Amino acid sequence: MEKKPRKSNKKNLNTEGKLALLLTLNTLLKKARHKTKQSELEFLIVNQTHNLVSYRQAVYWEFHKNKCDIKSISGLAQIDKDGPYLQWLKKVIEKLASKHQKNNDEKLDSFVKIFTIKKEHCDSSDQKNWDEWASKNVTLVFFLDKKGHIFSGLWIDRDKSFNELEHVMLEDLTDGYAAALQSLNASKKYKFGRKSSSGLGFKIILLLILSSLFIPVRMSSVAPAEIVAQKPFTVTVPIDGVIDEVLVSPGQIVQKGDLLIQMDSTSLENKAIMAKGELDASEIALQKTQRESLADRTKLAEIEILKAQVEQKRAEYNFAQEFVERSEIIAERDGIVIFSDPNSLRGKPVQTGEQTMLIADPQEYELLIRIPINQMISINETVPARFFLNVNPFQYQEIEYSSVGYQATADADGLMTYKVRGDFINKDEDMRIGWIGTGKVYGEWTILAVNILRRPIVAFRSKFGL
């Protein structure tokens, strides 16, 4: 008698669960139909589909001319299309989609085709990274247009395979996604065609665009720039050892004689104590011998030897004491200290002469522009450069050149750049050393087309050797 209600309750729970899935399906389809931007619809597809069927990761991609373009990934606001995972994923999807595209002669009864993809379905070259970047169960959904051609799709990565109910729900949902995407694309094409017809307006716009390419402009190049100290004092390590404590903060104002860095001096102090003990013993031995020489003249010969030993021990003690004093690195001038992070210096083993920080006058600064080798131009030094601060990109400062590097050198990140330095024509009191922005340098006069196409032409020539 008690088992029947339990069975009925379980049945009711299953019914309620299926009803909840249907309501979720209906809600997602309604949201997809009312999206007016493709980016919003892509976000819905990769993130909110999880409300209907769970997964580890979903990737939305577009397919055109047998090339795959990754557009959105669940949980990520920005994606690195040059990363190794996406490069591998693009190759896998391109090969699988191309195979289906060639054999797609079936009668169209749905806007989607769903396949379960496993490791063995990929080429041997792509199977190597499968275990690292994919689960055992991957579902690949192809979105088809009205002619049955693949135009986009969904890569769904999850630990367990879909059951029959989840598969049916996913097919209905993705079919609605495909229809919504086609509706958005059709709307874009209609608007574009209505605005840019083959009439007089289109010809006028085209003529204006072509004419603008012949506008005379100065050749220019933009590159990262930074406000750096002018003639800073370099704080170096006087002895080999380990940095124990950094007593200043980046950007702190210091005065000459202030303690900057305390090195670990335990071993140095022990050596000084031992040297002092040996010095005291030598002095005691000398004094004893001098007293004994009053009664025994043969001791006079030992006195000179003991004096030499005393001088040697005193020199060793002074040397050890000097090293103890050197373990305290002090400021040699007034200014602000420039370095990245105290935690990167604490406990760091260092060698004699190694740079730890800079001390600079906050009012003595200049601009350093690092121009990559593929962006370098013949700079006209009579035309001031411009510096646009990241904190205030709508205003710029004019820069008068002080030096232009004619040989590219490596930066800290390994990028080869030409170093261009210049002084601010009108110095602003609010400028701070360390601020970064964008520097713009100018060359000779040319036309707009050359200025725009210069870099693409250089890249094309370097790649194809033409």
Buried (B, 14 or more C-beta within 10 A) or exposed (E): EEEEEEEEEEEEEEEEEEEEBEEBBEEBBEBBEEBEEBEBBBBBBBBBBBEBBEBBBBBBBBBEEEEBEBBBBBEEEEBEEEEEBBEBBBBBBBBBBBEBBEEBEEEEEEBBBBBEBBBEBBEEEBBEBBEEBBBEBBBBBBBBBEEBBBBBBBBBBBEEBBEEEBBEBBBBBBBBBBBBBBBBBEEEEEEEEEEEEEEEEEEEEEEEEEEEEEEEBBBBBBBBBBBBBBEBBEBBBBBEBBBBEBBBEBEEEBEEEBEBBBBBBEEBBEBBEEBBEBBEEBBEBBEEBBEBBEEEEEBEEBBEEBBEBBEEBBEBBEEBBEBBEBBBBEBEBBBBBBBEEBEEBEEBEBEEEEEBBBBBBBEEBBBBBBBBEEBBBEBBBEBBBBBBBEEEEEEBBEBBBEEBBEEBEEEEEEEEBBBBBBEBEEEEEEBBBBBEBBBBBBBEEBBBBEBEEBEEEEEEEEEEEE
